[in-house]
Amino acid sequence: MALNHTPARIGSNKWEIDTPAVVVDLTKLERNIQDMATFAAQVGVSLRPHVKAHKMLSIARRQLKAGACGLAVAKLSEAEVMLESGCQDILVANQVVTPEKIQKLLHLSEKVKLACAIDNADNAAFLSQVAHSRGKKIPVLIEVDTGLQRCGVLPGQPVIDLAKTVASLPGLELEGLMTHAGHAYAARNLEEVARIGQEEGEILSEAAERLRRWGLPCQVVSVGSTPTARYAGKVPGVTEIRPGNYVFYDAVQVALGVAEEEQCALTVIATVISRPARDRAVIDAGSKVLALDRGAHGTAAVQGFGLIKGRAGYVLERLSEEHGIISLPPNANLRLGEKLEIIPNHACPVVNLCDTVVVVRENKVVDLWSVEARGKSR
């Protein structure tokens, strides 16, 4: 019979947690949630957090309580989990293309308002056909490419052409436009992030105005990404922001200047299991915990595979599946069995690699949260 093992006991000290462990500082998390909610309220935009960053009902409920207008998800399977949060308004910030997924979208929409992204006339026609045959209407947002070169139609006439098509089809309801300026993660500094965010908002707002001049509906003008939210969100005409990572922040956000190290609410605690050389140490957290991600969309802003807190000159330079190899500065005083706290490069995949996060406040374990939407990639 397998032993029932939990990573930590409620009331124990953070440094007593069995490792490797993914830890969430509740005070920092709550502050991050409130700070973004306050910003959105101050500039007069709706906040629709993207839950792919955390995948947890415990956090989604806190975001909704803080004033979020709804939630954004990456996949329908995430939306299905998030129904339990009590949210009544969910955007699938992605294309829904196959017959099976369209049927699932319609099924879930019986329980909650569920919109999706669209960037293709053929997809629009198929969505329309399936929805109309069932007497349903699917709310859609046209995705516009504002520089990432991933999904989305180009600004200008392509947006107008697709909007005309969508507006003419039964079974679809054109709500507006959306974009994701993920290329901000490749910025070299905060000034470049700000410029990209400003452009993101301006391009989408201008596209919305052109639709309205054609008599086409465009109630929602939705921008996304944690780095650009505070810049794009201030652009006149933008109605909604969709940041996700802001609940945690991570080493990439710190490197970009978007957040300070002390704002990072998610860390990994690991134990030193080997000191094979004076300039090298090995920890028990490898790629299966920290992920091999150097940051979203190819950023070059980070060094190594995580930021080791309070250890200047320590570089987590290599990961294998179960080991992290740290390059040490001269005369490093690091003992076998010592524990280190690491801010991951990219918090989002780290969460998706664990079943449970340990929740602490003032270094005391106060809860264990399940990652209910872990692995929900369909």
N, C-alpha and C positions, 0 to 999 in steps of 0.2 A: 504494500500500500504506500502511495506517495505521501510524503509529509506535506501538511498544509503550511506553506511558507509565505510570509509577507515580508516586504523589504524593511518595514519599520514598525515600531510600536507607538501608538498614540501617547504623547507626553514625553517621549524620549528626545534626546538631543540630536540635532542634525548630524553631528559627527559620529553618532552611533548607528547610523543607517547602514544596512548591508549594501555592499557595492557590487557592480555599478548601479547607480540609481539616478533617475530623472527627478529633479526636485523643483517645485514651484514655490516661490516666496509669495505668500498670500497678500502681504502688505503692499509689495511692489505691483503685483498683478492688479489689485483693486485700484491703486493709484493710476496705473496706466489706462485702465478701463475708464475711470472717471475723467482723466485728463483729455482723452480723445472725445468723450461725450460732451465735455465742456466746450472744447474747441468747436465742434459741430454746431452746438447751440449758439455760440457767440457769432459765428459767421452766417448762420441761418441756412444750414444744409442738413439733410437727413443723414444719419449714420447707419449704414448697413454692414456690419462686420462680416468679414469672410472667415468662416469657421474651419476651413481647411488648415489653418495655422494651429489650431488647438484640438479640434475633434472631440471636445468634451461638453456634455450637457451642463456640467457644473459651471463652466465658464460662459457658455451661451446664455444661460439664465441670468447670470450677473450682467452681461452686456444688455440684455433686454430690459432688465430692471433699471439700468442706468440711462435708458432712453432710446436705445436702438429702435429704428422703425421696422426692422426685420433682420433677416440673416441672408448672407450669400453663401452658397456651397459650390464645390467644384463638380460634384457628381450626384446623380439621383439617389444613390445609396447613402450618401451623407444627408441628403434631404430627408430620407426616410427615418434616419436616426433622430434628426433634429425636430421632427414632429413632436417628440416627447418633451421638448423644451417649453412647449406652450406657444411657440412662435406661430403667428397666423399669416406671415408674409415672407416667402422664401424666393430668392432668385438663384436659379442654376446659372452661374456665370460661365456657361459653356454651351456648346452646340449639342442638340439632341437630334440624332440623325436616324438611327436604325428603327425598324418597326417595333421591336421589343421595348426599346427605351421610350419611344413615343407613347406606347400603351401604358408603360409604367408611369410616365409623366401625367397622363390623364387620370390614372388610378389615384395617384397621390394628390392630384388637384381636387379630388372630391373631399379631401380633409383639410386643405389649406390653400390659400392663394399661392400659386406656383408659376413663376415666369421663367423664361429661358432666353439665352442669347441666340442670335441668328446672323449669318453673314453670307447666305447663299440663296438664290432664288429657287433652285431645285429643292432645297431643304424646306423652304417656305411652302412650296406647293404640296409637298408630302405631308408636312405638319397640318396644313389646312385640310387636306383630304381626309386624314384620319380623324382629326378633331370634329370636322363638320359632319362626318358620317355618324358620329356619336352624339351629335347635338351639343358639342362643347366649344368653348373659345379658349385658346391658349394665349396668354399675354406674352409678348416678345419684345426684346430690346435688340436693336441692330447694333452689332459690335463693329466699332470703327478702329482701324489701325492708326494709332497716333505716334508710331515710331518703333514699336517692339518687333514688328514683322513676324508676328505669329498668326493668330486668327484676326479676322476683321476685314471689312471693305475699306478701301482708301477714301480719305475725305474728298468732298466735292461731288461731282455728278454720280459716282457709283453709290453713294449714300442715298441720294435722291431717287435713283432708279430702283434700288431695292425697297426703299420705303413706299414708293408708288405700288410696287408689286404686292408687298405685304398688306397695304391698306385696301387693296382690291380683292383680297382673298377671304372667303368665308372661313370661319373657324379660327382666325387669328385676330388679335387685338394689338395694334402697334402702340406701345407705351412710351417709347423714346429710344435713346441712344446710350451705349456704354462703351468704355474702353479700359485698358489696363496698360499703364506706362511702365512695364517691367524693365525696360531698357535703362531706367534710372539706377538699377543695381550695378550697372557698368560705369556709373559716373566716377570721376576722379576726385571729386570733393563736393561739399554741401552746396556750393554755388551752382555747380552743374546740375545737382539734384533739383534745386529750386527752379532753374531754367527749364528743365524737362517737365516739371510739374506745372509751371505756368503755361507752357506750350500745350500740354495735355488738356488743360482746362479750356484754353482759348480755341483750340482746334475743335473740340467737341461742342462747345457753346456756339461757335460759328455755324457748325453743321446743323445744330438744332434750329437756329434762326432761319437757315435756308429752307429747312423742312416746313417751318411754320409759314414762310412766305409763299410756299406752294400749297398751303391749306392742308398740310399733313399734320397729324397729331404728334406731339413730342412733349409729353408732360415730364418725363424723367430724363435727366442728363447726369449720368452716373460715371464717376471716375474711380479708379482703384489704385492700390498699392500704399504701403505704409510710408515709404520715403517721400512720395509726392502728395500725400493726402492734405498736408497743411498748406501746400502751395496751390495745387489745383482746386482745392476746396474754397479758396478765396476768390476765384475768378467769377465775375458776374455771369449768371446764366447757368452755372453748375448747381444742381439740386441735391446731389447725393455723393457721398464718399464711401468706398468699400475697402478700408484697410483691414489687414488680418493679423500680421505679425506684431503689431503694436502692443498686444496684450503681454507679450514676453520680451520683445526685442532680442537681439543676438549680436554676435561678434561682427557680422556684416553691417548691421545698423550702426554699431559703434564706429566702425572704420569709415563709414560714409559721413559720420557726424550727425546722423539723425537722432541718436540717443547716446546718453552717457552710460558708462559701465554699470553704475549703481542703479540704473533703471531696469537692467536686465533681470527679469523675474524667473527665468528658467535656466537651470544649471544642471550639470552632470557631476555627481560626486564619484570619484574613483580612488582606488587604493594602489599604492606603489607595491608591485609584486616582485620586482627584480631591479638590482643595481649592478648590471654586468660590467659597467665601466664608469670611470669618474665623470665622464661627460655625457652619460646616458642613463636614463631610468625607463622602466616599463610599468604601465598601469593596466588595470583589468578592464578598461573600456576601449573597445576597438570600433570598427566600422559598423558593427551590429547595434551599437548604442549611439555613437556620435555621428554616424553617416559619413560618407566620403565627399559630401557636398562642400565645395569651396564658396558657396553662396549662390543665390538665385541668378539665373540668366548670365552666368559667366563673369562675375565680378573678380577683379584682381586685387581688391582692397585688403584682403586678409592674408595673414601669414600663418601657415600651418593649418591644423584642423580644429582649432578652438583656442579661446583665450583663457589661460590659466590664471585665476584670480590671485592677486597678491604675490606673484612670483615673477618679478622682472627678469627678463633674459631667458626664461624657460620657453621652449618652442615645441609644441606637439607636432613634430615634423612628419611622422608616418603613422598609418593605421593598418593593421591587419584585422581579421575578423574579430578576434577577442583580445587584442593587445593594442595599446597605444604607446608609441616610442617617443620619448621626450629628450630633446637635446638640451643639456644643462650648461649654464655658465660656469666659469672656473670657480672652484671652492664652494660649489653648491652643497648645502647641508640638507640632504633629503634622505630620510631613513626608510628602510623596509617597513611596510605596514602603515606608513603615513598616508593620510587622505588628502586629496587635492580637489578643488572645486573649479569646474571648467564651464565657461560660457561657450556653447556650441556656435559654429559658424552660422548655421541655419537652423533655427529652432523647429521649424515645421516638420521636416522629415524625422527629426529626433523623437518628437511626440508620436509619430506614426510607427516608430519602431518599438514602442513599449506598450504594455497592457495597462499599467498603473503608474501614476505619478504620486510622489510623496509631497504633501503640502505642509509647509512650515510657516510659522510666524515667530519672529524674534528667536530664530534658531531652534524652536521646539516643534516637534511633529504634531500637527493638529488634525490631519485628515489624510486619507488615501482616496484618490479620485480615479475612477476607471476611464480609459480612453475609448468611449463607446463607438466612435466612428473609425477606429483604427482599421486600416486595410480596406476601407470602403472606397474602392477605386472604380466602381462601375456606375 
